Amino acid sequence: MNTRLVFALIPLMLLPMVGFGSAHWTDSVKKDYYMHAGTVAVEIVSWHVQGTNSYDTNCNGRVFGDELNIINEYDEEKEVIKVDIIADPIYPCWYLDLEVIIHNKGRLSVKADKPIIRWTGPQTGKDDNIPTPERYIDPKTGNPVYFQYFWKYYVWVDGVGWVETEPTTMVIKPSQRLRVKEYIHFIGQDYPELQCHWLDLHVEIPFFQYIGEEISSYHWPVD
C-alpha cells in the first residue's frame, strides 16, 4: 500500500471516534459511606457478698478466701469476664447472697436475656462436669430439689436509684451498668448421699445488641 494513502486514511478513521466521544458529555455527584461496626462487649466491674452463713471450719480466723473463695478470671485486656465461686464445705441451710455489677464497655446498646443455668453433680471432682440426674431435678423450677436459686436484674435510673427490671426489657447503653442479685440456698438435709460430693451451678448471662428506635427525618439545608 502506498505510504501516503495510509497516512491519509488514519485521520479519516479517527473522525467518527472523536465525534462519538464529544457527543456524550457526562457529570456526576458522589456519596461515600464510611461505616464503622460497633461492638457488644461487657465486663464484671464489681461483686459483693451481701450475706452468707459459711463458717470457719478450720479455725484459722477467716472465711473469705478460704471456705468461701471467689476468683476473678480475666481476658486478654485484663478485664473480668468470669467469676468462680468455690464454697467448701456447704451444709443443709447454707446460703449465699451475692450481687454482681456488669458494665457495658462496648459501643452498642445492649439488652440482657434471662440467665442460662446449668447444674452438674453430684460428682467426685469439682471439674467432672457430670449432669445432675433427672431424679434430682424439680420439673417446676428446673433446679435440683436440694437447691433454691433466685436471681433479679436492676438498672440505674437517675434520681431514683436501682430499679428492678425484667430480662430483655431494659436498654443498657454504652458505659451503663446492670446489677444482678443472686441467692442460692442448699436444703440437702433429706439427701445424705450428697455428702462429700461437689454440686455445681453454672450461670451465663447473655447480652445481645439492641436495635435502636427509628429516627424520623433529617435534611440539609436546615430550615
C-alpha positions, 0 to 999 in steps of 0.5 A: 500500500502506498505510504501516503494513502495510509497516512491519509486514511488514519485521520479519516478513521479517527473522525467518527471516534472523536465525534462519538466521544464529544457527543456524550458529555457526562457529570456526576455527584458522589456519596461515600459511606464510611461505616464503622461496626460497633461492638457488644462487649461487657465486663464484671466491674464489681461483686459483693457478698451481701450475706452468707452463713459459711463458717470457719471450719478450720479455725484459722480466723477467716472465711473469705478466701478460704471456705468461701473463695471467689476468683476473678478470671480475666481476658486478654485486656485484663478485664473480668469476664468470669467469676468462680465461686468455690464454697467448701464445705456447704451444709443443709441451710447454707446460703449465699447472697451475692450481687454482681455489677456488669458494665457495658464497655462496648459501643452498642446498646445492649439488652440482657436475656434471662440467665442460662443455668446449668447444674452438674453433680453430684460428682467426685471432682469439682471439674467432672462436669457430670449432669445432675440426674433427672431424679434430682431435678424439680420439673417446676423450677428446673433446679435440683430439689436440694437447691433454691436459686433466685436471681433479679436484674436492676438498672440505674435510673437517675434520681431514683436509684436501682430499679428492678427490671425484667430480662430483655426489657431494659436498654443498657447503653454504652458505659451503663451498668446492670446489677444482678442479685443472686441467692442460692440456698442448699436444703440437702438435709433429706439427701445424705448421699450428697455428702462429700460430693461437689454440686455445681451451678453454672450461670451465663448471662447473655447480652445481645445488641439492641436495635435502636428506635427509628429516627424520623427525618433529617435534611440539609439545608436546615430550615 
